Amino acid sequence: MSSEQNGLDTAGVASVEYLGALYNYAMILTRNQAEAEDLVQETYLRAIPAMQRLRADSNIKSWLFRILRNIWLNQLRKLKTDPQLVHIDADGTSADEPIDSGKHSYDAYVSKLEIKQVRAAIEQLPTEFREIILLREFEELSYQEIAALLDCPAGTVMSRLARARSKLRVILSSAFTGPVPSHGQGGK
Amino acid sequence: MKDCGDYSGAIRLYLDSELHGPRIIELRAHLERCPACCQVLEAEEELSCLLKRAKPLYSVPDSLKKRIQQMTIPDLSPDMPPNKDR
């Protein structure tokens, strides 16, 4: 088997393993489904030819994240658009709800509500906070990996993460103190 | 002597698996005798658990999955012959 074929095989595995992570990262950065899809596709277009040159011990996920982020930054520079001003596409959250269908309906309802509130809370954060929450809480990158990706000191990662969590906690606290239906109430 | 304020950052590092060696032992010893810091730990854990339950935030659209698969696994392309060593 040729090295080119090996590279394509690696790419194939990576596509299955990291596509979800890359799409979520793209959605967090762009908040727009069409832009996120384009960003992910462009990431793979650039990554595939380079994959065969990766070392076996390379951190493929971080590498793909870096490519995606660089493309996004370049697009922003070209558009001269402030990331804070990117429009929120309400339909961007219209993807299938990741609900366990085997759960009791009430639990499923609460789960669904929670997920919506978490998504809404994250959407309210500034881009740099959304990004760091995703990288740490969802993708579980280490502080060092995040620092390398964002090209900043690990201390900045720690302080930004602390501020992002603090802000998220405030938003979620106010979301969850709203009229959340309790068990046995509200009809059926 | 350290007070609770000194440990708040360490709690987060601990939960993020970024605290190592003797600092873990020191934090655990403090947690054993400090209910306030235990509450901070629980609140931080709760936030992380809530976020993890919301994962994934977005599902990959099927159309994108197909496009990427066709780009990365050429054998899946309808124009290509079945997998074989070339």
Contacts between the chains, C-beta under 8 A, distances in Angstrom:
chain1	res1	chain2	res2	distance
A	1	B	85	5.4
A	1	B	86	7.9
A	2	B	86	6.8
A	5	B	85	7.8
A	5	B	86	6.7
A	8	B	72	6.9
A	8	B	73	7.3
A	8	B	74	6.3
A	11	B	71	8.0
A	11	B	72	4.2
A	11	B	73	7.8
A	12	B	69	7.7
A	12	B	72	4.6
A	12	B	73	3.9
A	14	B	72	7.3
A	15	B	68	5.0
A	15	B	69	6.3
A	15	B	71	7.5
A	15	B	72	4.0
A	15	B	73	7.1
A	16	B	69	7.9
A	19	B	60	5.6
A	19	B	64	7.6
A	19	B	65	6.6
A	19	B	68	5.7
A	20	B	56	5.8
A	20	B	59	7.8
A	20	B	60	5.4
A	23	B	58	6.3
A	23	B	60	4.6
A	23	B	64	6.7
A	24	B	56	5.7
A	24	B	57	5.6
A	24	B	58	5.3
A	27	B	57	6.9
A	27	B	58	4.6
A	28	B	57	7.5
A	33	B	61	7.2
A	36	B	58	7.8
A	37	B	61	6.7
A	37	B	63	7.8
A	37	B	64	4.9
A	40	B	64	6.4
A	40	B	68	7.1
A	41	B	64	7.2
A	41	B	67	6.1
A	41	B	68	7.0
A	41	B	71	7.6
A	44	B	68	5.6
A	44	B	71	5.4
A	44	B	72	6.4
A	45	B	71	7.1
A	48	B	71	6.5
A	48	B	72	6.2
A	92	B	58	7.2
A	93	B	57	7.9
A	93	B	58	7.1
A	95	B	58	5.0
A	95	B	59	3.8
A	95	B	60	7.8
A	95	B	61	6.9
A	96	B	59	4.7
A	98	B	55	7.6
A	98	B	56	5.9
A	98	B	59	6.6
A	111	B	53	6.9
A	114	B	50	6.7
A	114	B	53	6.4
A	114	B	54	6.7
A	115	B	53	7.2
A	115	B	54	4.6
A	118	B	50	6.3
A	118	B	51	6.3
A	118	B	53	7.7
A	118	B	54	3.8
A	118	B	57	7.7
A	119	B	54	6.5
A	119	B	57	5.6
A	122	B	57	6.9
A	133	B	51	7.1
A	134	B	57	7.8
A	136	B	16	6.7
A	137	B	48	6.1
A	137	B	51	4.5
A	137	B	52	6.9
A	138	B	51	6.9
A	138	B	52	7.5
A	138	B	55	5.2
A	138	B	56	7.5
A	138	B	57	7.2
A	142	B	17	7.6
A	142	B	18	7.0
A	143	B	16	7.1
A	143	B	18	5.5
A	158	B	9	7.6
A	158	B	12	8.0
A	158	B	13	7.8
A	161	B	12	7.7
A	161	B	16	8.0
A	162	B	9	7.6
A	162	B	12	6.7
A	165	B	12	7.8
A	165	B	44	7.8
A	165	B	47	6.4
A	168	B	47	7.2
A	169	B	43	8.0
A	169	B	47	6.0
A	172	B	47	7.5
A	172	B	50	7.1
